[in-house]
Amino acid sequence: MTTKIAISLPDEVLQSARRAVRDGRASSLSGYIATTLAERQAYEDLATLLADMAAETGGPSEDDRLWARRALGLI
């Protein structure tokens, strides 16, 4: 199901969305906005999951973080 709504966007956000459509990175303004909102929801769901995991396990130690930075080539 799809529901039609009216929204207001800052000019620079609308220009960016129109550019994405023009450049072929989105099929339409509605498609661009729908995809962006879906990606935002997925990010928020992941953030909630990670917060829940950290609350349950206490989160990674500083040694764990150091290992991850090394493994990713950040240090």
Summary of the structure (lengths in Angstrom):
residues: 75
radius of gyration: 18.9
end to end distance: 47.9
largest distance: 50.0
contacts: 131
relative contact order: 0.06
helix: 68%
strand: 0%
